[in-house]
């Protein structure tokens, strides 16, 4: 079993066998979500004048120079991505994976794992993306042999070479991707620990002793994989949008060491470029691992050619994006930290807008999954582009009828992963409830009121949600057999925009519709 050497052993190795050491800088991104243009401090669109004033972050044009500078700091680098390049802005809605492939090829990525959002439009769009990229995309914990578009094309792992050494890359995606996206019936997902170990064993048998897992499975799963496997040197994480380091809001150290494995993650949306410097001895033992996520702020100059190319690709989107739909005096908070754990301002807005739209159809309550809320909105003019950044999935309103027992089961599902930041957390309207996260999943919800009246398990209620949730997404399997289901209502983003127009000037708020005990 390989192990991290002690500082003394590492020093001895350095002084006595310096020629045997191998240093590698791992540059990494995750959860970019089609943020090719700079973002605001709320992770949404950043106005041109704010970008000029130095108030914006990220954007591919800055990332070009950030990567170039990082490569200049090391004579041996790789650039990898931990998934979810797809979905999040009109760039993806309009171009699907085409622009992501172009930008990633230009940046010179060496590998990527499949994120759950790479399956948002089925295997077809993923296959087209794979055909366009110049680097491997990987997924170890899935069987794609029954899907003709991916079979014999989507590998579990690969080997690349740098400075004469072989480096093994293994891909990992969420085990519940079939609930989170649309992979189709021909792709099945499996346990991450067993899948990673199987690939590690294959790579080790082939003489590869430097192994990196590109994991789109979340910080918690990454730690479990590190604990439950042997032979993994580094895990480059994604999915949970985890920021690691010593800065404010960081969730752990960079890297987080679990046994012999270094875990890193660089938040999301291209706001940071992860930069991990790893040193190995000749047997593949990690003797040092240190680094920092580099903040891509206004101090990083934008590459002019990239700015011009993105502006060219943005031209067809401008008419839609620039339409002002509302004016707000204060920001509407839509950060995942809140919207996946408690009542949040954006959740209130969206759920109220949904219910308002169908209130004359005998609908009693609205449920919006917190994971479908992707950004906050700044104070001032609200454009359609901003609304589409918050709600990018082109989900439609779905109306249906279920009994109270099913509705209770749905709420239990919604809070079953709250401690993990699960996207199934329910933002609601027309109802209120309490939950106790310390109780066992399935027994957490209490005090459910519908229109101020206690929930009746035998009574039938009208529900509005989005078509993703109604069809079983995020674990809402209980809605798949609902009565009178209609999944083809208006686009949720349009519904929200119209509600803002009708209720302007809108003032964001929260109330006690959801109470954590």
PyMOL commands that set and color helices and strands:
alter all, ss='L'
color gray80, all
select helices_A, chain A and resi 7-16+18-20+48-52+60-72+90-95+98-107+116-119+122-132+177-180+192-205+219-228+304-321+336-339+345-361+370-372+384-390+404-414+418-420+467-470+473-475+477-479+492-502
alter helices_A, ss='H'
color red, helices_A
select strands_A, chain A and resi 22-29+77-81+111-113+136-138+142-143+157-162+165-173+188-189+211-216+234-237+256-258+261-264+272-280+286-295+324-328+365-369+380-383+397-403+426-429+431-435+445-450+453-454+460-466+483-486+514-516
alter strands_A, ss='S'
color yellow, strands_A
deselect
rebuild
show_as cartoon
